[in-house]
């Protein structure tokens, strides 16, 4: 089997994947140019000729870029290092020790599966970009995993007295039904905002091209509204239909991304595989997980569901939180926390618990007060008094969120880990080991001298948590305990 000792290019199938990716990257420009061509005042024959010319140019440019990418990239594994060479004029060589590989993700989309390959993205904490992306067939992928794991766990010497530890591999399959049930328990207003933002982006991209068409559509919509004479009940029905449409889109997205999820684990790593059409995988090494995030809102508690996220350290190109793997479905938090914190984690007594005070309430509702107040003043200035009910509703929702935020916010120290509780209407618990805490900070405010309340900030390689409005004496004691525990575990 190939041990990658000599530099070599990826397989021919990798070239096809690179070509397809380049076609997709150029597709947005092709769509815009095609729309511009469609709205130009030319005959149909000229339009079709120009569109075909645009499509041919896209394919040719994608082919040239793919050839340059494919033939200028080589990789090898030597002396415990992954060596990646690239560049046509300026040759670039990236050397990564296998022990320093932080994140290892795979992608097996439709084209990957048809061609029998998978994409591997490799990141390190020191990288300023996603350093390596390899496209390998299954045999090469398995060999690369063996190379990496041999560096993560040095082989036992032949004359060692103790035998190697028993390391059984276990597998868990997640229910698609529970996935859909938990997806229904999420915040769908966020999904509606994302949908509206996407539609606005599309409109902004083509508005310059189709101003006349948009004006005609708007006039037709106004005529339709006047002729239809819609009642308040009809408008409410349309709003419900739109909400159900957004909900259906959200369920479809969750099912496509996370269906048929399986987990294989031992005492060293977790490996998730998920996705209906495009199969992806995420691999978490035991000592590189810095936080386990568990969310349970009212409906999730009612049906024994939860949303879980395992957080690793972030590098300079860390993506947004929503781009990370989230585990929806039945509550598997005990399994994952037992794997990471030890089987007796739940029985560990509380050392100290500190709760946030009313200062957090003022901090939480202040943005809502400002926004609703400004909106009310603007509406009153234009004599739209009836519409002031909307900022009023918005303000009430913010006041309720403030109460829920104060109720959930606290920090609890255990023997070997701590829990940062936050969330608004959902109970969110962030489990952190003392050894992963890099920065502990007490922040005073201008009101500390009167109310004796401060904010405590904790930073790990992958996240930062701030617990506000803690009593000064409690925050100081927690600060000292954290420094002691971190030194003992570090």
NUGUGU-111320 format. One record per residue: residue in one letter; x, y, z of N, C-alpha, C, O in turn. Coordinates in steps of 0.1 Angstrom, whole numbers, plus 5000, padded with zeros to 4 digits. Last residue first. Example, Ala and Ser with C-alpha at 12.3 -4.5 7.8 and 13.67 -1.06 7.14 Angstrom:
# residues 2
S512849785071513749895071512950005079513450115080/A513249435078512349555078513249675078514249675085/
//
This chain:
# residues 490
X497452195346498352225335499652165336500552185328/X496152145370495952055358496852075347497151985339/X497252345386497352205391497152105379497752005378/X496652575372498052545375498152395379499152335375/X493852565373494552555360495952525362496552445354/X493352585400493052465394493652455380494152345376/X494352855405494952735412494652605405495552525403/X492652995388494053005386494752885393495752825388/X490152935400490452895386491952895383492552805377/X490353045425490252905424490552855410491152755408/X490553325419491653255425491553105424492553035422/X487953355407489153385400490353315406491253255398/X486253285428486353205416487553225408488153135403/X486853505445487153375449487153275437488053195437/X485953715428487353715432487753575437488753525434/X483253655426484053655414485553655418486253585411/X482453695453482353565447483153555434483853455432/X482953965457483653865465483553725459484553655460/X481254085438482654105437483453995445484453945440/X478653905422479153975434480753975434481353875430/X478253965386478553875398478953955410479554065408/X477554075361476854115373477054005384476053965391/X478253815336478153955341477353965354476653875358/X480453615322479353605332479253745339480153775346/X481653525291481553635301480253625309479153615304/X483853325273482553335280482653445290483653465297/X485153225242485253315253483853335259482853345253/X486752955225485653035228485953125240486953095247/X489052795220487952795210486852885213485952905205/X490952815240491452825227490252835216490552885205/X489053015264489652895260490252905246489953015239/X488553255289488853235275489553095273490453065281/X486153425309487053315307487253285292486353295284/X485353705329485553655315486553535315487653545321/X483053845350484153745349484253695335483253635330/X482154165361481954065351483253975351484354025352/X480754275393481754275382481354165372480454095374/X479454485419479154375409480254395398480654505394/X479054685438479954575441479654455432479754335436/X477554915436476854795436477654675439477154565442/X479555125436478355135444477655005446477054975457/X481755045422481955105435480755125443480855135455/X480554955397481154855407481254915421481054855431/X479855125378478955105389479455015399478754995409/X481755115358481655245365480755225378480855305387/X483054775363482254875355482255005364482655005375/X485654535359484854635367484154735358484654765348/X486354205352486054345346485254425355484154375359/X488753965355487654035362487554175357488454255357/X489753685337489753825338488553875346487453825343/X491853435325490753465334490853615338491953665341/X492753235298492753365303491553375313490453335310/X492652955293493953025290493953165297495053215301/X491452645302491252795304492652865302493552835310/X491952385300491752455288491552595289491452675279/X492152285326493352295319493252365306494252415300/X489452275334490352385339491552395331492052505329/X487052215308488052165317488952285322489252375314/X483652305305485052345303485952275313485652275325/X480552315291481352245300482852265296483152255284/X477852525291479152505284480052445294480352495305/X474452505285475552475295476752455287476852375278/X471452675283472652645276473752625286473952705295/X468052675281469152645291470352595283470352485278/X466252925264466852795265467952785275468652885278/X465753185264464653105267465052955268464252865272/X468853235267467753325270466553235274466353205286/X472153155280470953135272469853225276469853285287/X474252985304473753105297472553075289471952965291/X476652865326475252855322474852995315475153095321/X479552695326479052825324477652815318477452765307/X481052475347479952495338479552635338479352695348/X484252305350483252405354482252415343482352365332/X486252035364485652115353484752215359484352215371/X486851895386487851895375487351975363488051975353/X484951965406486251925410487251935398488351985400/X483152265395483252125400484652095403485552185403/X481552575396482852505396482652365402482152355413/X479352755377479452655387480752585385481152535374/X477653055370478852975368478952885379478852915391/X474753185352475553155364476753075360476853025349/X471753275338473153305339473853275352473353335362/X469053225338469853115334471353145336472153055337/X467753465347467453335353468453225350468753135358/X468753655329469153655343468953525350469753485358/X467253565306468753565306469253565320470253495323/X464653605313465053465311466653465311467153365316/X464553885315464253805327464753665325465353615334/X465253955288466053995299465853915312466853875318/X463053855274464353795272465253825283466053745287/X461154035283460953895287462253825285462653735293/X462154265271462054265285461854125290462454085300/X461854195244463254215249463154215265464054155271/X459154185241459854065239461254075245461853985251/X458554455246458054355255458854225254459154165264/X459754575223460254605236459754505246460554455255/X458054465203459454435203460154455216460954385221/X455654585209455754435210457254395211457654305219/X456454845204455954815217456054665219456554615230/X456954845177458054865186457754825200458554795208/X454154795170455154705167456454725175456954625181/X452555005177452354885185453454785182453854705190/X452955215160453855215172453655085181454355055190/X451155215140452255125139453155125151454055035151/X449355425148448955285149450055185148450055085155/X450755655142450555615156450155465157450555405167/X452355805123451955665121451755605135452455515138/X453456065121452056045125451455905122450255885119/X456156085118455356075106453856055108453156015099/X456756095145457156205137456356205124455956315119/X456055835153455255945158455556075149454656155147/X458055695140456655665136455755785141454855825134/X460355785154460255805140458755795135458355865127/X459755705181459855845178459755875163459055975159/X459755425177458555495181458655645178457655695173/X462455375170461455345161460155415164459355465155/X463755455195463955525182462955505172462455595165/X462655265212462355405214462655485202461855575199/X463555025201462155045201461855195204460855245198/X466355065205465855045191464355075191463855145182/X466655105233467055205224466455185210465955285204/X465554865243464954995247465355105237464555185233/X467254675232465854675229465154805232464354855224/X469754735245469554755231468154755226467754835217/X468954685273469254815269469154835253468654935249/X468454435282467354495277467754635271466854695263/X471054345292470354265282469254345275469054335263/X471754525312472654515301471954445289472154475278/X469654485330469754615324470654605311470354665301/X470254215337468954245331469054385324468554395313/X472754245350472654175337471354205330471354205317/X471954365373472754435364472754375350472854445340/X470854175390469954255381470654345371470154395362/X473353905388472353995394471554075384471554045372/X474253555384474253695379473153775386472053715390/X475653345408474653375399474753525396475153605403/X477953085415477753225415476753265404476853225393/X478952815434478052855423477853005425477453055436/X481552575441480952715443480052745431480352705420/X481652305440482552375448481952505452481952555463/X479252035438479552175435480552235445480352225457/X480551695433479751805440480151945435481251965429/X479951465406480951555413480151675420479251735414/X478251315392478251295407479151395414479151395426/X478851345365477651395370477551395385476751475391/X481351215361481251365361480051415367480051525374/X482150955361481551005373481351155373481251215384/X483250905336481950855339481250905351480050915352/X484751195320484851075329483451035333482451115334/X484651395302484951435316485151315325485551325336/X484251255277485251365278485651395293486851425295/X482351055280483651025272484651125275485851095276/X480451195294481151085301482451045294483451015300/X479651365274480251425286481051315294482051335300/X478451185256479651265252480351325264481651335264/X476451065272477450985265478651065262479751025265/X474951295280475551205290476651125284477751105290/X473951395256474951475263475651385274476851405276/X472051305238473251225240474351295248475551255247/X468751325234469751375243470951275245470751185253/X467951305199467751255213468951305221470051325216/X468751595180468151475182467951435197467951525205/X471751735165470351745168469751605171470151505165/X474751865167474151735168472651755174472451785185/X476652055145475652055156474951925156474551875145/X479752165134478852055135477952065147478452085158/X479752515122480252395130479252285130478052305128/X478452725112479152635102479752515109480152425102/X477552875133476552795126477252705116476552615111/X479853015140479452905148478452815141478552695142/X482053085112480953115122480552995129480752885124/X485452965111484153005105483153035116483453015128/X488753065115487553005121486253055115486053175114/X491153145106490153145097488853075102488053015094/X492953115127492653245122491553255112490953365110/X491352845146492452915141492053045135490953095137/X490052735178489852805165491152865160491952915167/X489652415193490352545192490152605178490152535168/X486352285192487752265192488352405191487652505189/X483352185206484152295202485552265203486052225214/X480452015199481751995204482652105198482752115186/X477052065207478152105199479452085206479652125217/X473651965207475051955213476051995202475851975190/X470351985218471352025207472752035213472852105223/X467951735227468951835230469751865217469751795207/X465051575242465951605231467051705235466951765246/X462751505257464051445259464951455247465551355243/X460551665254460651545246461951475246462251385238/X460951875272459651805272459751675265459151575269/X463451975264463351915277462051825278462051715283/X462652085239463651975240463651905253463751785254/X460852285247460352165240461352055240460951935240/X462552455262461352395268460952275261460652175267/X465952375252464852465254463652385260463752275263/X469152305257467852235259466852345262466852405272/X472452255246471352345247470052265248469852165241/X475852235253474552155254473452255256473452335265/X479152205243478052305244476752225243476552145234/X482252155255481152085250479852175254479652205265/X485552265247484252295253483252205247483252175235/X487852155236488052255247486652285253486652335265/X489451875223488151935225488252025237488751985248/X491851755222491751875215490351935215490152045209/X491951515235492651625242492651755234493251855238/X490451345217490051365231490651495237489951575243/X489551475184490551405193490251445208489951555210/X487051435162487451505174488351425182487951315187/X486051475129486851395138487351475150487951585148/X483351445107484151535116484851445126484151355131/X482251415073482651355086483451465094484051545088/X479551385049480651455056481051385068480351305074/X477951325020478351265032479551335037480551355030/X475251455004476751475005477151425019476751485029/X472751345010473351334996474851344997475551264992/X472751335039471851255031472551235017472751115013/X474951325067474551385054473751285046474051175045/X477851205085476451255084476151315070477151345063/X479851085111479651075096478151115094477251055101/X482251145136480951155131480851155116481751205109/X484351015160484251035145482751035141482150935142/X486451075187485051065182485151095167485851175163/X489150915205488551005195487050975193486550875196/X490050765227490950865221490250965212490651075211/X488450555234488850645245489850755240490450825248/X486150575206486950495216487450595226486950705227/X483450575183484250635193485050535201484550415202/X481250685158482150585162483150645172483650755169/X478050775148479150805157479950685160479350585165/X476050885121476650775129477850825137478550915132/X473151015106474351035114474750915122473950855128/X471051045088471850915088473150935095474250885091/X471251405083470551275084471551155083472651175079/X472251665082472551575093471951445094472051375104/X471651795057472951815063473251705073474351655073/X468951725051470051705041471451705048472251625044/X467651805075467651665071468751635061469451535061/X468052085075468552005086468651855082469651785085/X466752155051468152175053468752095063469852025061/X464152075057464852015046466352035047467151945044/X463552245078463552095080464352025069465051935072/X463652485064464552465076464652315078465752255080/X461552465046462952485041463952445052464952385049/X459452445064459752335055461152345050461852245049/X459552705075459752585084460152465075460952385079/X458952855053460252875059460552755067461652705067/X456252765050457252745039458652755044459452675041/X455152855074455252715071456152675060456852575060/X455353135069456053075080456252925078457252865080/X453553155047454953185046455853125057456953075054/X451153085060451653005049453153025047453952935044/X451053295078451153155083451753065072452552985075/X450653505060451853505069452053365075453253325076/X448253435049449453435040450753435049451653375045/X446653465072446753335065447953325056448653225056/X446853745076447353655086447553515080448553445084/X445553825053446953855054447553765065448753725063/X442953735059443653685047445153705048445953625045/X442353895081442453745082443153685071443953585072/X442254145070443354115080443453965081444653915083/X441654095034441254135048442454105057443454045053/X442254225002442654125012442254185026442454295029/X441454294975440854354987441054254999440054215005/X442254234949441954124958441254174971440454094977/X442654484938441554404932441254294942440054264944/X444854564953443654644952442454564948441354584953/X446754364947446254384961444954464961444154434970/X447054394920446454264925445954284939444854234942/X448254644919446954624912446254494918445054494920/X450654574932449754674938448354654932447454664939/X451754384913451454344927450454444934449554404941/X452154554892451154444890450754394904449654364906/X454154724902452854774898451754674897450654694901/X456154534906455654604918454254664914453354654923/X456654454880456154354889455454424901454454384906/X457654694869456354644864455754534874454554534875/X459854724885458854824886457554774881456454794886/X461354504876460954514890459754614892458854584900/X461854574849460954464852460454464867459354424869/X463454794854462154814847461254704850460054724852/X465654674867464854784874463454794867462454804874/X467454474862466054444860465154554867464054524872/X470054544868469754494855468254494852467854514841/X470054624894470554724884470154674870469954754861/X469254394907468354504907468754604896467854664889/X470754174912470254184898469354314897468754334886/X471754184938472654154927472154184913472854224905/X469454244953470454344952471454314940471854414933/X468153994952467454114946468554224943468554284933/X469853834966469653804952469053924945469453964934/X469653964991470953964984470753934969471353994961/X466953914997467454054995468754054988468954144979/X467053635000466253694989466653834986466753884975/X468753625023469253565010468453624998468953654988/X467153755042468453805038468953755025469553825017/X465053575043464853705038466153775034466153845024/X466453355054465853345041465553475035465853505023/X467253455078468253405069467753405055468353445045/X464853495090465753615088466753575078467053655069/X463853235092463153335084464053445081464053495069/X465753125111465753075097464953175087465353185076/X464953275133466353295127466353245113466953305104/X462553165137462553305133463953345127464053425118/X462952915147462652925132462653075128462753105116/X464852765169464352905167464152925152465152955145/X463752415172464752525171464052665169462752665168/X462152205171462152265184463152395184463252465194/X462452085147461152155149461252235162460452335164/X464751945152464752055142463552145144463552265142/X463751745168464651845174464751965165464752075170/X462351595148461651645160462451755167461951855170/X464451525130463351615126462651675138462251795138/X465951365148466551475141465451575137465651695140/X464151155153464551255164465251375159465051485164/X464151045128462951095133463251195145462651305145/X466750955125466351065116465051125121464851245120/X468850865152467550855146467150975137467351085142/X472250765150471250865154469950845146470050815134/X474150495162473450555151472350645156471550615165/X477350435175476050485178475350535165475950615158/X479950205183479150285173477850315177477150235184/X483250165196481750155197481150245187481750345182/X486149985201485550085192484050065193483549945191/X488349955229487249915220486650025212486650135216/X491249915239490650035233489549995223489650005211/X493349835265492149785257491449905252491049995260/X496749935262495449945268494349895259494449905247/X499449705258498749825254497349825259496749715261/X501049575288500449555275499749685271499349765279/X504049665304502649675304502149655290502649705280/X506749645295506249555306504749555305504149445305/X508049655262507349715273506749615283506349505279/X509549565241509949515254509249585265509649575277/X508349695219508249545220508549495234507949395238/X506449985226507649915223507549775226506749725234/X503450095210504050045222505349965219505349885209/X503450395190503350255192504050205204505050255208/X501950705199503150625196502950475199502350445209/X499350855187499550755197500750675194500650575186/X499751035166498951075178499150985190499251025201/X501150885148501850995154501151045167501751085176/X499250705140500550645145501350755152502150725161/X497350865129497050805142498350745148498450735160/X498550945105498251045115498050975129498651035138/X498650695092499950775094499650875105500550895114/X495950625091496950535098498250615102498750605112/X495050815074494550815088495550735096495750765108/X496350745050496650875057496250875071496950925080/X495050495045496450495048496950625055497750625064/X492450585040492750505051494250495055494550485067/X493050735016492450805028492750715041493150775051/X493850544998494850645003494350715015495150755024/X491450404996492650335001493650435006494250415017/X489650604986489450544999490650475005490950485017/X491450884971490450764971490450694984491250734993/X491451234979492051104979490950994977489851014980/X492351544979491251464973491851334971492651314962/X493151785004493551674996492251604991491251604998/X494052095014492752025010493251915000493551944988/X495552285039495652165030494252125026493352115035/X494952525053496252505046496152395036496752415025/X492952785054492852645054493952585046493952585034/X495053035070494052995060493952835061494752775068/X496853065089496053185086495053155075494353245070/X497552825114497352855100496552985099495753015108/X497952725139498852835135498552885121499052985117/X496252505142495952635150496752755145496352865145/X495552365110496352365123495952505130495452595123/X493552145090493852275096494752255108494752155114/X492451995061493351975072493752115077494252195069/X490051815044490551955048491251935061490751885070/X489551595018490051605032490551745034491551795027/X487151444998487951555001488351565016487451545024/X487151124983486651214993487651324995488851314994/X485950914956487050984963486351064974485151064975/X484350804935485050714945486150784953487150714956/X482750944918484150924914484950834924486150804922/X480450954933480450894920481850854915482050754909/X481351084956480950944957480850874943481150764942/X481951344945482951264952482551114952483451024950/X479451414936480451394926481651314933482251234926/X478051434961477551344951478651314941478851194937/X480651444988479451484980479051394969479651284967/X482151405012481851305002480551334996479551274997/X484751545031483551575023483351465012484251445004/X486151575064486051515050484751555044483751585051/X488551725085487151705081487151645067488051665059/X490351785112490451695101488951665097488251595104/X492352005131490951975126491151895113491951925104/X495151985137494052015147492651965143491951905150/X498251845136496951855129495851875139495651785147/X500551795149499951935150498651955142498152065142/X501451545143500951565156500351705158499551725168/X502351585117501151515119500551525133499351525135/X503651905109503851775117502451715119501451775122/X503652025077502852025089503151895096502951785091/X504852245053505152125061504452135074504552225082/X504452365021503852365035504252235042503852125037/X506052544997506052415004505552435018506152505026/X505652694966505252704980505252564986504552474981/X507052874940506852744946506652754961507452824968/X505953084918506453094931506152954938504952934941/X504752964895505953054894506653054907507853034908/X503052754906503652744893504952834891505952784888/X502152574935502652694929503352664916504052574914/X503052334962502152394952502752524946503752574951/X503252064984503952154975502952204964502152134959/X503251945016502351985005503052094997503452195002/X503851695038504451795030503651825018503351735010/X503451605071502751605058503251725050503251835055/X505851415090505351545085504551525072504851445063/X507251185097506151235106505551365102504851435110/X508951145076509451175089508451235098508651335106/X506551235052507951195054508351245068508151355072/X504251225027504351215041505751155044506151045040/X503251455001503951335006503951335021503651445027/X501951614971501951594986502751464989502851374980/X501551874947502051744951502051734966502151834973/X500352084922500152044936500751894937500351814929/X500252164896501252224904501152184919501752254928/X498252024883499651994880500652064888501852024887/X495852144895496152004896497651974894498251894902/X495952424889495852374903496352234904497152204913/X496052424861497152484869497152434883498152414889/X493652284855494952224851496052284859497052214863/X491852474866491952334872493252264868493852204876/X492152694850492452704864492552564870493452554879/X491252574825492652634827493052634841494152594845/X488552514831489552404827490952454829491852374834/X487452764836487552664847488552554844489252504853/X487752874811488452934822488552834833489652824840/X485952704797487352714793488252764804489352714807/X483552744809484152614809485552614806486352544812/X483153024804483252974818483952844818484852814827/X483053024776484153094783484353044797485453034802/X480652884773481952834768483152894774484052824777/X478853074784479052944790480352874785481052814794/X479253294766479553304780479753174787480653154795/X478353174742479753224743480153234758481253204762/X475753134749476553014746478053054747478852974752/X474953404750474853314762475753194761476453154770/X475353484724476153544734476153454747477153444754/X473453324711474853314707475753364718476753304722/X471053414723471453274725472953254722473653184728/X471053684713471053654728471553504730472453484739/X470853644686472053704692472153674706473253654711/X468253524685469453454680470753514686471653434690/X466553724695466753604702467953524698468653464706/X467854064693467053954688467453824695468453814701/X468054294721468654224709467654114705466754084712/X468254474746467354474734468054424722468454494713/X468954274775469354364764468454364752467854254749/X468154084792467454204792467954314783467454424782/X469953874787468553854785467753984784466753994777/X472453984796472253954782470753944779470253984768/X471953994824472254114816471954094801471354184795/X471753714828470653804831470753934823469853984817/X474453644822473253584814472053674816471353704806/X475853774841476153804827474953754819474553824809/X474853634864474653774863474853824848474053894843/X475653364858474253394859474053544858473053584851/X478453394858477753354845476253394846475753434836/X478953454884479253554874478553524861478053614854/X478153204895477453334899477653444889476753514885/X480053024885478653014881477953144884477053184876/X482653004893482353094883480853114879480453194871/X482352794912482852934916482553034906482153154910/X481652584896480652634906481052774910480252864912/X483952544882482752574875481752644884481052734881/X485652464903485852594896484652634888484452754887/X484452224910484552334919484752464913484052564916/X485052074886483652104890483552214900482652304900/X487852064888487152134877485752164880485252274877/X488251914911488752054911488052134899487652244901/X487151674902486551744913486951894913486151984916/X488951614882487551634878486851704889485951794887/X491251574897491251684887489751714883489351824882/X490651344912490751474919490651594909490151694912/X490751154893489451184897489551324905488551394904/X493551114891492851184880491451224884490951324879/X494951184924494451094913493751184903493451294904/X497651414932496451344935495951264923496451284912/X501151354927499951434925498751344930498851224932/X503851314951503051274940501751354939501351424949/X506851244967505851344963505151294951505751244941/X507050934986507551014975506451114971505351084971/X505650825006507050865009507650954998508551025000/X503050725008503250865005504650905007504951025010/X502650455009502950525022503250665020503750735029/X500450234993501250354992501450425006500450445013/X500849885000500050005000500950125000501950125006/
//
